[in-house]
């Protein structure tokens, strides 16, 4: 699967297509219009750019093109996370977690969720 870099705007379309696909241009426009204010022509331009990148593709439907994702959601998210970590925290996961923990109060549930994630990672590292 081809690795693609997505802009913030493209993430909105990809997240929508990962949730529900295939979708027509008008379905995408309607789903994102309230949040983004994008019209049909903006969505068409973005889909054309995303197709050129290899992030999405389309097939001809009965009345309209049907768009679907080509990029894998987990791989794209992992790549974006690594890039963010490198750009903002010089690659330091502990620095990022410390920053997040100290900048706001974490609920007991969030702390437990983090502990569970770390425990699973530790178990996986020993397998």
Beta strands, then each sheet from edge to edge (+ up, - down):
strand 1: 56-60
strand 2: 65-69
sheet 1: 1+ 2-
end
